[in-house]
Amino acid sequence: MEPPPPPHGHVGSRPPTYDAEPTTLPAADPHGLDDLVPDTVLDGARYGTCTLRAASVRGDSARYRGEPRRDALLTARFGSGDRALVLVAVATGVRGTPGAHRAAAEACRWIGKAVGLSHARLAEDITAGRRGDLKSGLHRLTDRTLGRLRAGAAEQGLGPEAYAATLRCLLLPADPGCRTRVFFGVGGGGLFRLRDGAWQDIEPKAAEARGGAVLGFGSPPSETPEGDRLTMDLGIPTPPSPYEPAPEPPREPFRFRTSVARRGDTLLLCSPGLADPLRGEDELGAHLATRWSRPGPPGLAAFLADTQVRVKGYADDRTAAAVWEA
């Protein structure tokens, strides 16, 4: 069998502007060393019929400017044996805001705690195919997590958009008899599937993903079941009622998708830093498809090298979690 092609340093017609390796470290506070974020994190595991590879890398731009990585990555197993549930959480803090890396890390920790406390029920719902229960429950956990970020912003005297993060997650049951994979989250990024050597963009669309609001969370529907609009968008702000709080800015829709994996599939969850060049530079997708279509998953070092293939014009942090199906 021929060996896989070597990883590329970059793809596209021209090399990227920045150096390929880290240059400047972020500034450190001697009283806040716990706040430092490593340039790169790498993780992996194998459960049931799937093998997980995950990496988060500081972007070329942040490396050059000495800024911390705004992407956060959490991989965690809850439970044991066939009843275990693996969570992968990816969050990205808002560009140009102080504490963006902290907001992303907190989003991952809070959703991790919420999923961990509910993992037994979630694993049962995934195995039983209770899609409606999963969607409403995960919507509720996600809204609670992002609500804590908004509360943290208020405590710091910041607007809600100044201490916020996108949050995208995968749930992988360890039961080898269950090939259902669950994606949920809020905000930009990508969800792709490599099947038979070709990429499929399976990111849930906003209209498809919004669904019904969970009681007490989310946004109310914009029209009645009969199709009557509840509001008219005339571009005129509506003054808040003296009996109700002023409305918050529109929020990103909750996104949810369940998929049944086939043997040989590779499922890829990624932050915008990798999703954008995958959608914008065909050569990158072709290169990764060739690298990841070989029998068996790559090792950790090889996966890290693959996720770092650079494209000119794309210099943000990159976080990727890929699942290979045996």
C-alpha positions as a Markdown table, in Angstrom:
| # | Residue | x | y | z |
|---|---|---|---|---|
| 1 | Met | 0.0 | 0.0 | 0.0 |
| 2 | Glu | 1.3 | 3.4 | -0.9 |
| 3 | Pro | 2.1 | 5.8 | 1.9 |
| 4 | Pro | -0.2 | 8.8 | 2.3 |
| 5 | Pro | 1.1 | 12.0 | 0.7 |
| 6 | Pro | 3.1 | 14.2 | 3.0 |
| 7 | Pro | 1.4 | 17.1 | 4.7 |
| 8 | His | 1.8 | 20.5 | 3.0 |
| 9 | Gly | 3.1 | 23.6 | 4.7 |
| 10 | His | 0.5 | 25.7 | 2.8 |
| 11 | Val | -1.9 | 25.5 | -0.1 |
| 12 | Gly | -3.0 | 28.1 | -2.6 |
| 13 | Ser | -1.1 | 30.2 | -5.2 |
| 14 | Arg | 0.9 | 32.2 | -2.6 |
| 15 | Pro | 2.4 | 31.5 | 0.8 |
| 16 | Pro | 0.8 | 33.2 | 3.8 |
| 17 | Thr | 2.1 | 36.5 | 5.1 |
| 18 | Tyr | 3.0 | 35.4 | 8.6 |
| 19 | Asp | 5.7 | 32.9 | 9.8 |
| 20 | Ala | 4.6 | 29.3 | 10.1 |
| 21 | Glu | 5.9 | 29.0 | 13.7 |
| 22 | Pro | 5.1 | 31.0 | 16.9 |
| 23 | Thr | 7.0 | 34.2 | 17.3 |
| 24 | Thr | 5.7 | 36.3 | 20.2 |
| 25 | Leu | 4.3 | 35.0 | 23.5 |
| 26 | Pro | 1.3 | 36.8 | 25.0 |
| 27 | Ala | 2.0 | 39.2 | 27.9 |
| 28 | Ala | 1.9 | 37.5 | 31.3 |
| 29 | Asp | 0.6 | 38.9 | 34.6 |
| 30 | Pro | 2.7 | 37.5 | 37.5 |
| 31 | His | -0.5 | 37.5 | 39.6 |
| 32 | Gly | -2.6 | 35.8 | 36.9 |
| 33 | Leu | -0.5 | 33.0 | 35.5 |
| 34 | Asp | -3.5 | 30.6 | 35.5 |
| 35 | Asp | -4.9 | 32.8 | 32.8 |
| 36 | Leu | -2.1 | 31.9 | 30.3 |
| 37 | Val | -3.2 | 29.8 | 27.3 |
| 38 | Pro | -0.8 | 27.4 | 25.5 |
| 39 | Asp | -0.2 | 28.0 | 21.9 |
| 40 | Thr | -1.4 | 24.5 | 21.0 |
| 41 | Val | -3.4 | 21.7 | 22.6 |
| 42 | Leu | -3.7 | 18.2 | 21.2 |
| 43 | Asp | -5.9 | 15.2 | 22.4 |
| 44 | Gly | -7.3 | 12.0 | 21.2 |
| 45 | Ala | -9.1 | 8.8 | 22.2 |
| 46 | Arg | -10.8 | 5.7 | 20.9 |
| 47 | Tyr | -14.3 | 4.5 | 22.0 |
| 48 | Gly | -16.7 | 2.1 | 20.5 |
| 49 | Thr | -16.4 | 2.3 | 16.7 |
| 50 | Cys | -14.9 | 5.7 | 16.6 |
| 51 | Thr | -11.5 | 7.3 | 17.0 |
| 52 | Leu | -11.2 | 10.9 | 18.0 |
| 53 | Arg | -8.5 | 13.4 | 17.1 |
| 54 | Ala | -8.7 | 17.0 | 18.4 |
| 55 | Ala | -6.4 | 20.0 | 18.2 |
| 56 | Ser | -6.5 | 23.7 | 18.9 |
| 57 | Val | -3.8 | 26.0 | 17.5 |
| 58 | Arg | -3.2 | 29.7 | 17.9 |
| 59 | Gly | -3.6 | 31.5 | 14.5 |
| 60 | Asp | -0.7 | 33.0 | 12.6 |
| 61 | Ser | -2.0 | 36.5 | 13.3 |
| 62 | Ala | -2.2 | 36.0 | 17.0 |
| 63 | Arg | 1.2 | 34.4 | 17.1 |
| 64 | Tyr | 2.7 | 37.4 | 15.3 |
| 65 | Arg | 1.0 | 40.0 | 17.6 |
| 66 | Gly | 1.5 | 38.1 | 20.9 |
| 67 | Glu | -2.2 | 37.6 | 21.5 |
| 68 | Pro | -3.6 | 34.6 | 23.4 |
| 69 | Arg | -5.5 | 31.9 | 21.5 |
| 70 | Arg | -9.2 | 32.8 | 21.5 |
| 71 | Asp | -10.3 | 29.3 | 20.7 |
| 72 | Ala | -10.9 | 26.8 | 23.5 |
| 73 | Leu | -11.1 | 23.0 | 23.3 |
| 74 | Leu | -12.6 | 20.6 | 25.8 |
| 75 | Thr | -12.6 | 16.8 | 25.4 |
| 76 | Ala | -14.1 | 14.8 | 28.3 |
| 77 | Arg | -15.5 | 11.4 | 29.0 |
| 78 | Phe | -18.4 | 11.0 | 31.4 |
| 79 | Gly | -19.3 | 7.5 | 32.7 |
| 80 | Ser | -17.6 | 4.2 | 32.0 |
| 81 | Gly | -17.9 | 1.2 | 29.7 |
| 82 | Asp | -20.5 | 1.1 | 27.0 |
| 83 | Arg | -22.6 | 3.7 | 28.9 |
| 84 | Ala | -19.9 | 6.4 | 28.7 |
| 85 | Leu | -20.5 | 9.6 | 26.8 |
| 86 | Val | -17.7 | 11.6 | 25.1 |
| 87 | Leu | -18.1 | 15.4 | 24.8 |
| 88 | Val | -16.1 | 17.6 | 22.5 |
| 89 | Ala | -16.7 | 21.3 | 23.0 |
| 90 | Val | -15.2 | 24.1 | 20.9 |
| 91 | Ala | -15.6 | 27.8 | 21.7 |
| 92 | Thr | -14.3 | 31.0 | 20.2 |
| 93 | Gly | -14.2 | 34.3 | 22.0 |
| 94 | Val | -15.1 | 37.6 | 20.3 |
| 95 | Arg | -12.2 | 39.1 | 18.4 |
| 96 | Gly | -10.8 | 42.3 | 19.8 |
| 97 | Thr | -12.4 | 42.0 | 23.2 |
| 98 | Pro | -10.5 | 41.7 | 26.5 |
| 99 | Gly | -10.8 | 38.3 | 28.1 |
| 100 | Ala | -12.0 | 36.6 | 24.9 |
| 101 | His | -9.9 | 33.6 | 25.7 |
| 102 | Arg | -11.4 | 33.4 | 29.2 |
| 103 | Ala | -15.0 | 33.6 | 27.8 |
| 104 | Ala | -14.3 | 30.7 | 25.5 |
| 105 | Ala | -12.7 | 28.6 | 28.2 |
| 106 | Glu | -15.6 | 29.3 | 30.6 |
| 107 | Ala | -18.2 | 28.4 | 27.9 |
| 108 | Cys | -16.4 | 25.0 | 27.5 |
| 109 | Arg | -16.2 | 24.4 | 31.2 |
| 110 | Trp | -19.8 | 25.2 | 31.8 |
| 111 | Ile | -21.2 | 23.1 | 29.0 |
| 112 | Gly | -18.9 | 20.3 | 30.1 |
| 113 | Lys | -20.3 | 20.5 | 33.7 |
| 114 | Ala | -23.9 | 20.6 | 32.4 |
| 115 | Val | -23.4 | 17.6 | 30.1 |
| 116 | Gly | -21.5 | 15.7 | 32.7 |
| 117 | Leu | -24.3 | 16.0 | 35.2 |
| 118 | Ser | -26.9 | 14.9 | 32.6 |
| 119 | His | -24.7 | 12.3 | 30.8 |
| 120 | Ala | -26.6 | 9.2 | 31.8 |
| 121 | Arg | -29.9 | 10.6 | 30.5 |
| 122 | Leu | -28.3 | 12.0 | 27.3 |
| 123 | Ala | -26.6 | 8.7 | 26.5 |
| 124 | Glu | -30.0 | 6.9 | 26.9 |
| 125 | Asp | -31.7 | 9.4 | 24.7 |
| 126 | Ile | -29.0 | 9.0 | 22.0 |
| 127 | Thr | -29.2 | 5.2 | 22.1 |
| 128 | Ala | -33.0 | 5.3 | 22.0 |
| 129 | Gly | -33.2 | 7.8 | 19.2 |
| 130 | Arg | -35.2 | 10.3 | 21.2 |
| 131 | Arg | -34.3 | 13.3 | 18.9 |
| 132 | Gly | -36.9 | 15.7 | 20.3 |
| 133 | Asp | -35.9 | 15.2 | 23.9 |
| 134 | Leu | -32.2 | 15.6 | 22.9 |
| 135 | Lys | -32.8 | 18.8 | 21.0 |
| 136 | Ser | -34.8 | 20.5 | 23.7 |
| 137 | Gly | -32.5 | 19.3 | 26.5 |
| 138 | Leu | -29.3 | 20.4 | 24.8 |
| 139 | His | -31.0 | 23.7 | 23.8 |
| 140 | Arg | -31.7 | 24.3 | 27.4 |
| 141 | Leu | -28.1 | 23.4 | 28.6 |
| 142 | Thr | -26.6 | 25.7 | 25.9 |
| 143 | Asp | -28.8 | 28.6 | 26.7 |
| 144 | Arg | -27.9 | 28.3 | 30.4 |
| 145 | Thr | -24.2 | 28.2 | 29.5 |
| 146 | Leu | -24.4 | 31.3 | 27.4 |
| 147 | Gly | -26.6 | 33.0 | 29.9 |
| 148 | Arg | -23.8 | 32.6 | 32.5 |
| 149 | Leu | -21.5 | 34.4 | 30.1 |
| 150 | Arg | -24.0 | 37.2 | 29.8 |
| 151 | Ala | -24.2 | 37.4 | 33.5 |
| 152 | Gly | -20.4 | 37.5 | 33.8 |
| 153 | Ala | -20.3 | 40.4 | 31.3 |
| 154 | Ala | -22.8 | 42.3 | 33.5 |
| 155 | Glu | -20.7 | 41.6 | 36.6 |
| 156 | Gln | -17.7 | 43.1 | 34.8 |
| 157 | Gly | -19.7 | 46.1 | 33.6 |
| 158 | Leu | -19.4 | 45.0 | 30.0 |
| 159 | Gly | -22.1 | 44.7 | 27.3 |
| 160 | Pro | -23.2 | 41.1 | 26.5 |
| 161 | Glu | -21.3 | 41.2 | 23.2 |
| 162 | Ala | -18.0 | 42.1 | 24.9 |
| 163 | Tyr | -17.8 | 38.9 | 26.9 |
| 164 | Ala | -19.3 | 36.2 | 24.7 |
| 165 | Ala | -18.3 | 33.1 | 22.7 |
| 166 | Thr | -19.5 | 30.8 | 20.0 |
| 167 | Leu | -20.0 | 27.2 | 21.3 |
| 168 | Arg | -20.1 | 24.0 | 19.2 |
| 169 | Cys | -20.2 | 20.5 | 20.6 |
| 170 | Leu | -20.2 | 16.8 | 19.6 |
| 171 | Leu | -21.6 | 14.0 | 21.7 |
| 172 | Leu | -20.2 | 10.5 | 21.0 |
| 173 | Pro | -21.6 | 7.5 | 22.8 |
| 174 | Ala | -19.1 | 4.8 | 23.7 |
| 175 | Asp | -21.6 | 2.0 | 23.0 |
| 176 | Pro | -20.2 | 0.2 | 19.9 |
| 177 | Gly | -23.8 | -0.7 | 18.9 |
| 178 | Cys | -24.7 | 3.0 | 18.5 |
| 179 | Arg | -23.4 | 5.0 | 15.6 |
| 180 | Thr | -25.5 | 8.1 | 16.3 |
| 181 | Arg | -23.4 | 11.3 | 16.5 |
| 182 | Val | -25.0 | 14.5 | 17.9 |
| 183 | Phe | -23.9 | 18.0 | 17.1 |
| 184 | Phe | -25.3 | 21.1 | 18.9 |
| 185 | Gly | -24.3 | 24.7 | 19.5 |
| 186 | Val | -24.5 | 28.4 | 18.7 |
| 187 | Gly | -22.4 | 30.5 | 16.4 |
| 188 | Gly | -20.1 | 30.2 | 13.4 |
| 189 | Gly | -17.9 | 27.3 | 12.5 |
| 190 | Gly | -18.2 | 24.2 | 10.4 |
| 191 | Leu | -19.6 | 20.6 | 10.5 |
| 192 | Phe | -18.3 | 18.5 | 7.6 |
| 193 | Arg | -18.4 | 14.8 | 6.7 |
| 194 | Leu | -15.8 | 13.1 | 4.6 |
| 195 | Arg | -17.6 | 10.1 | 2.9 |
| 196 | Asp | -16.2 | 8.1 | -0.1 |
| 197 | Gly | -13.4 | 10.6 | -0.5 |
| 198 | Ala | -15.6 | 13.7 | -0.9 |
| 199 | Trp | -16.5 | 16.4 | 1.6 |
| 200 | Gln | -20.1 | 17.1 | 2.5 |
| 201 | Asp | -21.0 | 20.4 | 4.3 |
| 202 | Ile | -23.6 | 19.2 | 6.8 |
| 203 | Glu | -23.8 | 22.4 | 8.9 |
| 204 | Pro | -27.5 | 22.8 | 10.0 |
| 205 | Lys | -29.0 | 25.9 | 8.3 |
| 206 | Ala | -30.3 | 28.6 | 10.6 |
| 207 | Ala | -33.9 | 28.1 | 9.5 |
| 208 | Glu | -33.6 | 24.4 | 9.8 |
| 209 | Ala | -31.8 | 24.6 | 13.2 |
| 210 | Arg | -33.9 | 27.2 | 14.9 |
| 211 | Gly | -36.9 | 25.0 | 15.6 |
| 212 | Gly | -39.2 | 25.8 | 18.4 |
| 213 | Ala | -38.0 | 27.8 | 21.4 |
| 214 | Val | -37.5 | 25.8 | 24.6 |
| 215 | Leu | -39.9 | 26.9 | 27.3 |
| 216 | Gly | -38.2 | 29.7 | 29.2 |
| 217 | Phe | -35.2 | 29.9 | 26.8 |
| 218 | Gly | -34.5 | 30.9 | 23.3 |
| 219 | Ser | -36.6 | 33.3 | 21.2 |
| 220 | Pro | -40.4 | 33.3 | 20.6 |
| 221 | Pro | -41.6 | 32.4 | 17.1 |
| 222 | Ser | -41.9 | 35.2 | 14.6 |
| 223 | Glu | -45.3 | 34.2 | 13.5 |
| 224 | Thr | -48.4 | 32.2 | 14.6 |
| 225 | Pro | -49.1 | 28.7 | 13.5 |
| 226 | Glu | -51.5 | 30.2 | 11.0 |
| 227 | Gly | -48.7 | 32.3 | 9.4 |
| 228 | Asp | -49.6 | 35.6 | 10.8 |
| 229 | Arg | -46.6 | 37.8 | 11.6 |
| 230 | Leu | -46.4 | 38.8 | 15.2 |
| 231 | Thr | -44.3 | 41.9 | 14.5 |
| 232 | Met | -43.8 | 44.2 | 11.5 |
| 233 | Asp | -40.2 | 45.1 | 10.6 |
| 234 | Leu | -40.5 | 48.7 | 9.6 |
| 235 | Gly | -37.0 | 49.7 | 10.7 |
| 236 | Ile | -38.6 | 51.6 | 13.6 |
| 237 | Pro | -37.4 | 50.6 | 17.1 |
| 238 | Thr | -40.3 | 49.7 | 19.4 |
| 239 | Pro | -40.0 | 51.4 | 22.8 |
| 240 | Pro | -39.9 | 48.9 | 25.7 |
| 241 | Ser | -42.9 | 48.5 | 27.8 |
| 242 | Pro | -42.6 | 50.0 | 31.3 |
| 243 | Tyr | -43.6 | 46.6 | 32.7 |
| 244 | Glu | -41.0 | 44.6 | 30.8 |
| 245 | Pro | -37.2 | 44.8 | 30.4 |
| 246 | Ala | -35.9 | 46.2 | 27.2 |
| 247 | Pro | -35.4 | 43.5 | 24.5 |
| 248 | Glu | -31.9 | 42.1 | 24.1 |
| 249 | Pro | -30.1 | 42.2 | 20.7 |
| 250 | Pro | -31.0 | 39.2 | 18.5 |
| 251 | Arg | -29.1 | 36.1 | 19.4 |
| 252 | Glu | -27.6 | 33.4 | 17.1 |
| 253 | Pro | -30.0 | 30.4 | 16.5 |
| 254 | Phe | -29.4 | 27.1 | 18.3 |
| 255 | Arg | -28.1 | 24.5 | 15.9 |
| 256 | Phe | -28.7 | 20.8 | 16.2 |
| 257 | Arg | -28.1 | 17.8 | 14.1 |
| 258 | Thr | -28.0 | 14.0 | 14.6 |
| 259 | Ser | -26.3 | 11.8 | 12.1 |
| 260 | Val | -25.8 | 8.1 | 11.7 |
| 261 | Ala | -22.2 | 7.3 | 10.8 |
| 262 | Arg | -21.2 | 4.8 | 8.2 |
| 263 | Arg | -18.1 | 2.7 | 8.2 |
| 264 | Gly | -15.2 | 4.8 | 6.8 |
| 265 | Asp | -16.8 | 8.2 | 7.5 |
| 266 | Thr | -14.9 | 11.0 | 9.0 |
| 267 | Leu | -16.9 | 13.7 | 10.8 |
| 268 | Leu | -15.2 | 17.1 | 11.3 |
| 269 | Leu | -16.2 | 19.8 | 13.8 |
| 270 | Cys | -14.2 | 23.0 | 13.5 |
| 271 | Ser | -14.0 | 26.6 | 14.5 |
| 272 | Pro | -14.3 | 29.4 | 11.9 |
| 273 | Gly | -10.5 | 29.5 | 11.6 |
| 274 | Leu | -10.6 | 26.1 | 9.8 |
| 275 | Ala | -14.2 | 26.2 | 8.4 |
| 276 | Asp | -13.6 | 29.4 | 6.5 |
| 277 | Pro | -10.6 | 28.2 | 4.5 |
| 278 | Leu | -12.2 | 24.8 | 3.9 |
| 279 | Arg | -15.1 | 26.6 | 2.3 |
| 280 | Gly | -13.0 | 29.2 | 0.5 |
| 281 | Glu | -10.0 | 27.2 | -0.8 |
| 282 | Asp | -10.8 | 24.0 | -2.7 |
| 283 | Glu | -7.2 | 22.9 | -2.6 |
| 284 | Leu | -7.3 | 22.6 | 1.2 |
| 285 | Gly | -10.3 | 20.4 | 1.2 |
| 286 | Ala | -8.8 | 18.2 | -1.5 |
| 287 | His | -5.5 | 17.9 | 0.4 |
| 288 | Leu | -7.3 | 16.9 | 3.7 |
| 289 | Ala | -9.6 | 14.5 | 1.8 |
| 290 | Thr | -6.5 | 12.7 | 0.4 |
| 291 | Arg | -4.8 | 12.6 | 3.8 |
| 292 | Trp | -7.8 | 11.4 | 5.7 |
| 293 | Ser | -9.2 | 8.9 | 3.2 |
| 294 | Arg | -6.5 | 6.4 | 4.0 |
| 295 | Pro | -7.5 | 3.3 | 6.1 |
| 296 | Gly | -7.3 | 4.2 | 9.7 |
| 297 | Pro | -7.0 | 7.5 | 11.5 |
| 298 | Pro | -3.8 | 9.5 | 11.6 |
| 299 | Gly | -1.7 | 9.7 | 14.7 |
| 300 | Leu | -1.8 | 12.8 | 16.9 |
| 301 | Ala | 1.3 | 14.4 | 15.4 |
| 302 | Ala | 0.1 | 13.8 | 11.8 |
| 303 | Phe | -3.4 | 15.2 | 12.6 |
| 304 | Leu | -1.9 | 18.3 | 14.1 |
| 305 | Ala | 0.2 | 18.8 | 11.0 |
| 306 | Asp | -2.8 | 18.4 | 8.8 |
| 307 | Thr | -4.9 | 20.9 | 10.7 |
| 308 | Gln | -2.0 | 23.5 | 10.4 |
| 309 | Val | -1.9 | 23.5 | 6.6 |
| 310 | Arg | -2.1 | 27.2 | 5.9 |
| 311 | Val | -3.9 | 29.3 | 3.4 |
| 312 | Lys | -3.1 | 32.9 | 2.5 |
| 313 | Gly | -5.7 | 35.3 | 3.9 |
| 314 | Tyr | -6.8 | 32.9 | 6.7 |
| 315 | Ala | -4.8 | 33.6 | 9.9 |
| 316 | Asp | -7.3 | 32.9 | 12.7 |
| 317 | Asp | -7.0 | 30.3 | 15.5 |
| 318 | Arg | -7.9 | 26.8 | 14.3 |
| 319 | Thr | -9.6 | 24.2 | 16.3 |
| 320 | Ala | -10.7 | 20.9 | 14.9 |
| 321 | Ala | -12.1 | 17.6 | 16.2 |
| 322 | Ala | -12.4 | 14.7 | 13.8 |
| 323 | Val | -14.0 | 11.4 | 14.3 |
| 324 | Trp | -13.0 | 8.3 | 12.2 |
| 325 | Glu | -15.5 | 5.5 | 12.0 |
| 326 | Ala | -14.1 | 1.9 | 12.0 |
